[in-house]
Amino acid sequence: MQEIIKRAKKGDKSAKEEILNRYMPLIYKASSKVFIIGYGDEDLRQTGVKSVLEAIEKYNPERNTNFSAYVKTAVVNNFRYLIRGKCRENYVKSLNEVQEDGFELEAHISMDFNLEEYVIEKDLKLKLRKALEKLTEEEKELLYYAFGKKHGGLTEYAEKKDISYRKVYNFKNSLINKIRKYIV
């Protein structure tokens, strides 16, 4: 059997056919235990055949593993993987899908809410927080005076630090540009 596997791994079609013929009963038995809506018996058998061919390619004879056990595991696992994938598809719903009551889910969602804008805004807030963490205490203090106070924050900051209003204004603008670079 090892010689046939080696030939099949090298691309010998007759060796692959011989292996497939040997494992067709396994494929029939495994596929008979599987039911997936939209899949016929032949579709499932094709999945089994594909599993055996992939097992031939991936099998490493130097590992001293039993080829029959390897193929059986590959076939069964691929059927399980296919079932899991189809189960996930069943849980995916479209907002435009008409429900039992004749309405679309989209019609029941408030039009004031925009999911795309919400996600973008949330991402932007996260980036802003990370950018603010990179600022010095002096820069954070200026931001507080510039945006945390209702009126006269920059003037109050300039008086507190005993520097000109123009210098504080320029400092604020350069700080905003610095934050933009962190965000982008």
N, C-alpha and C positions, 0 to 999 in steps of 0.2 A: 504493500500500500504506500509506503514511503516513497518508492520510486515513481509511482503514479502521481503523487502529490508534487514531487519535484518537477516532473514534466509539466503538470498543470500550471505551476507557478511560473514556468518559463513561457507559457502561452500556448501549449499544446492543446488544441481543441478536442482531440479525441480523448485525452486524459481527463479534461474537464467534463466531457460527456459521460465518461465512465464513472467518475465520482458522483455526478448528478444522478445517474441511473441507480447507483448504489444507495443514495440518500433520498430518493423519491418517496419511499414508504414513510420515512420520517416527516417529509414535507406534507404528505397527504394527512398523516395522523395529526400533526401539529395544526395544520390549517383547518381541520375538521372541528377543532375545539375553539375556534375563533369565529365570532360573528361581529361584523361591523356593517352598519347601514351603508348601502351604496357600494359595497364590495361583494362581488360574486366569488364562487369557489376558485375560478381560474385566476382572478386578481390576487387572491390570497396565496395561491400556489406560486404565482410569479414572484411574490414577495419572498416566499420560501426559497425559490431558486436563486434569487438575487442574494439572499442571505448566505447560501452555500458558496456562491461564487466569491462573495466578499470574504468569507471565512478562508477560502483557498488562498486568496491574496495576502491576508493578514497572518495566516498561520506560520509560526516559526518552529520548524521541526527540531531545532537545536535545544529547545526548552524542555524536551522530553515530556510533552503533554500528549494525551491521547487525542488523536484527530477526531474520532467519532464523538467524543465528549465535547470537544471544541465546537464542532459543527452543530451539534444538538443545542448547546448553549446559545450559539449565534442565532439559530433559527427562532428559538423560543423568545430570546431577548428582543429580536427585531419585531416579532409579532406584538410583544408587550409594548414596545416603543410606539408602534403604529396605533395601538389601542389608546395609549396615553395621549398621543397627538390628536386623535379624533375626539377624545373626551374634552380636551381643552377647546377645540373648535366649537363644541356644543355650548360652552359657557360664554362664548363671544357673542355679544348682542350689538346690533346696529341701532342707533337712535332713530333711524328711519323705518325700522321694521314695524309692520302693522301688528298690533296686539289683538288679543281675543275680543276686547271691547270695541275694536275698529279704529282706535286711535294710535298714532305714532308716539313713541316715547319722547321724541323731540318736542312734541306739542305740549307735553306736561312739564317741561323744564322752563323755568323763568327765562325770558329773553333778555333780562337785565344782566344775566351772568354770562360771561364769555370765558370759557375754559382756557383758550389760548392766551388771552391777556393775563389771566390769573397766574398761569404757569410762568410766563415771561416776567411778570411783576415779582413773583416769589423768587425766581432765579436772580433777578436784579438786586433784590433786597439782600440775598445771601452774599452776593459779590460785594455789595456795599459794606456789609458788616466785616467781611474779610479785609477790605481795603482800609476801613477805619481802624482795625487792629494794628495795622502797619504804621500808623501815624504816631508822632511824638506827643507827649503831654501838652506841649505848647500849641501844637497844631490842633489838637482836640479842643483845647480851651478857646482858641479863636473860632472854631466851628460852633461852639456853644454860644459865644457872643454874637456871631453872625446869623445863626439860624434858630437858636433857642430862645432868644429874647424877642419881644414883640417889636419894639422901636428903639433905635439909638444904640444898638448893640456894638457896632463897629466904633462909634464915637466913644462909648464907655470903655471899650477895650483899649483904644488909643490913649485915652486919659490915664487909665490904670497902668499901662506900660510906659507912659510918657514918651510916645512916639507920634509922628504925624498921622493924621487920618489917611492921607494918600498912601503912605507906606503900608498901613494896615489893609487898605482896600486892595493894593497890589498883592500883598501877602495872601489875602483871601482868594483872589483870582488864581494865583499860582497853585494854591492848595487844591482848589477845585480841579484844575488841570491834572494835578498829581493823582487825585482820586480817580479821575476818568481813565488815566493810564492804567491804574491798578485794576479797574473794572474790565477794561477791554483786554 
